[in-house]
Each structure stands twice: as structure tokens, then as C-alpha cells.
């Protein structure tokens, strides 16, 4: 299932497909590990729901929902 990263449920894992944003933000996200094919896991949500924390390449990164919504991911299926 293809969704935006901000819709990924805590504990779920997905693969980054693309980033749909301006060049500056896209480069920043790529610099911290959000590149095509990278595995990302939603690990925590603040009490207000924004920002959320994601585990990517062994590092936990907090992203605002508005930024996470620009990252397109494919949710890994449960087998």
C-alpha cells in the first residue's frame, strides 16, 4: 500500500519511494537518510500528534507532519 509517511502507523515499517517537495527540503531530507529504497519505521508520536519520530538508517529523526506528508512510502506487508 502506497501512502505518505505522515500516515504510517507507529510500529509499522515502510520503504521510501519518492519525495514530493521543493528542492531545498528534498535535499535536506535526503541528507538525513530519506532516499529511495531506504527502510523507515514510525516509532513515536508526540502527545499533540506533531512532530512524529521515525527510525531510519539506525537514527531516530523527528519530522513535522507537514514535512512527512511530502515523503511517499510503500508499507511493508505482514507475511
PyMOL commands that set and color helices and strands:
alter all, ss='L'
color gray80, all
select helices_A, chain A and resi 5-7+23-31+65-68
alter helices_A, ss='H'
color red, helices_A
select strands_A, chain A and resi 2-4+13-19+39-45+52-56+59-63+71-75
alter strands_A, ss='S'
color yellow, strands_A
deselect
rebuild
show_as cartoon
